[in-house]
Amino acid sequence: MAKTYTAPFAQTPKTATAVAVAAVASITTDAPTNTVELLTAGPEGAILTRLTAIPRATVTANSLVLFLSKDGGVTKRLIDSELMAAATINTTTAIPETVFGNYTEATPLRLEAGDSLYVGTQVALATGVVFRAEYMEY
């Protein structure tokens, strides 16, 4: 492929959401179950600049997990995790948001064309945990 001397910049801002309900199992393998697809990078790749999660109901302390797949979800490799603190949800307090701190505008996660991100929770929550991604495609 010929080299290009014009710097490519991510140009299309996007958001994605996914809801994880069931507890992820088989986390020690390349085939974890109960994961949910969050996004798939476009034909030119993408950069993830923010990833957050918020519970829909009262939640116990919980490990949230992020997987990368390069083959459409057949093989999913664990690449990150954050701890969601226990929280009692009611109408008079804000619902706490868990931020995956490794991904920012300054330190994005770079994805190849076709890479997919899957998310999950290691403790089931019947109403679910909502994951939200901010990313840009090239």
Phi, psi and omega per residue, in radians:
M1 nan 2.380 -3.129
A2 -1.184 2.529 3.093
K3 -1.337 2.545 3.035
T4 -1.982 2.468 -3.097
Y5 -1.864 0.218 3.033
T6 -1.777 2.189 -3.092
A7 -1.156 2.212 3.071
P8 -1.457 2.383 3.115
F9 -2.196 2.510 3.054
A10 -1.084 2.337 -2.994
Q11 -2.216 -0.303 -3.042
T12 -1.994 1.753 3.123
P13 -1.215 2.460 -3.121
K14 -2.478 2.805 2.981
T15 -2.290 2.726 3.096
A16 -2.557 2.581 3.053
T17 -2.314 2.716 3.066
A18 -2.643 2.624 3.128
V19 -2.049 2.130 3.086
A20 -1.796 2.236 -3.086
V21 -2.012 -0.912 -3.081
A22 -1.438 2.666 3.109
A23 -1.253 2.347 3.084
V24 -1.184 2.350 3.096
A25 -2.115 2.861 3.124
S26 1.056 0.691 -3.098
I27 -1.162 -0.346 -3.126
T28 -1.492 0.092 3.134
T29 -2.068 3.127 3.059
D30 -1.578 0.150 -3.130
A31 -2.313 1.023 3.114
P32 -1.144 2.572 3.124
T33 -1.801 2.844 3.099
N34 1.157 0.481 2.992
T35 -1.559 2.829 -3.131
V36 -2.242 2.314 3.115
E37 -1.210 2.274 3.119
L38 -1.697 -0.832 -3.128
L39 -2.836 2.808 3.019
T40 -2.243 2.249 3.138
A41 -1.145 2.537 3.141
G42 -1.268 -3.028 -3.043
P43 -1.167 -0.261 3.113
E44 -1.905 0.050 -3.105
G45 1.624 -3.123 -3.098
A46 -2.749 2.908 3.008
I47 -2.257 2.252 3.088
L48 -1.595 2.163 -3.094
T49 -1.942 -0.194 3.124
R50 -2.803 2.403 3.074
L51 -2.462 2.176 -3.141
T52 -2.320 2.892 3.069
A53 -2.504 2.560 -3.131
I54 -2.511 2.320 -3.128
P55 -1.379 2.643 3.101
R56 -1.606 -0.111 -3.116
A57 -2.735 3.046 3.091
T58 -0.900 2.365 -3.010
V59 -2.375 2.531 2.990
T60 -1.480 2.911 3.055
A61 -0.947 2.464 -2.882
N62 -2.686 2.357 3.053
S63 -1.508 2.160 3.064
L64 -1.748 2.455 -3.042
V65 -2.239 2.633 3.141
L66 -2.239 2.283 -3.132
F67 -2.122 2.617 3.050
L68 -1.995 2.321 3.068
S69 -2.168 2.365 3.105
K70 -1.907 0.084 -3.074
D71 -2.364 0.673 3.063
G72 1.261 0.376 3.066
G73 1.733 -0.008 3.116
V74 -1.212 -0.863 3.095
T75 -1.928 2.160 3.133
K76 -2.157 2.091 -3.129
R77 -1.835 2.283 3.096
L78 -1.150 2.170 -3.136
I79 -2.129 -0.258 -3.131
D80 -2.858 2.805 3.106
S81 -2.697 2.609 3.037
E82 -2.399 2.720 3.095
L83 -1.694 2.111 3.009
M84 -1.549 2.131 -3.130
A85 -1.247 2.675 3.045
A86 -1.078 2.480 -3.132
A87 -2.655 2.413 3.028
T88 -1.696 2.114 -3.087
I89 -1.642 2.201 3.039
N90 -2.557 3.089 -3.010
T91 -1.381 -0.095 -3.075
T92 -1.954 0.139 3.103
T93 -2.363 2.726 3.078
A94 -1.251 2.580 3.078
I95 -1.486 2.152 -3.085
P96 -1.209 2.463 3.135
E97 -1.839 2.383 3.057
T98 -1.747 2.223 -3.114
V99 -1.865 2.273 2.980
F100 -1.354 1.782 -2.956
G101 -1.247 -0.161 -3.101
N102 -1.402 -0.170 -3.024
Y103 -2.108 2.051 3.122
T104 -2.472 3.094 3.040
E105 -1.033 -0.629 -3.109
A106 -1.395 -0.495 -3.118
T107 -2.315 1.257 -3.097
P108 -1.348 2.852 2.967
L109 -1.598 2.075 -3.116
R110 -1.565 2.253 -3.108
L111 -2.027 2.401 3.046
E112 -1.320 2.858 3.059
A113 -0.947 2.248 3.082
G114 1.476 -0.142 3.076
D115 -1.070 2.471 3.103
S116 -2.097 2.500 3.037
L117 -1.898 2.340 3.086
Y118 -2.100 2.546 -3.128
V119 -2.196 2.888 3.083
G120 -2.986 3.003 3.117
T121 -2.185 2.458 -3.116
Q122 -1.536 -0.080 3.038
V123 -2.175 2.145 -3.116
A124 -1.091 2.522 3.049
L125 -2.434 1.974 -3.005
A126 -0.933 -0.642 -3.131
T127 -1.536 -0.267 3.008
G128 1.676 2.826 3.000
V129 -1.966 2.219 -3.127
V130 -1.645 2.131 3.052
F131 -1.716 2.478 3.124
R132 -2.331 2.263 3.134
A133 -2.034 2.463 2.940
E134 -2.004 2.209 -3.098
Y135 -2.628 2.952 3.110
M136 -2.337 2.461 3.072
E137 -1.743 2.639 3.100
Y138 -1.436 nan nan
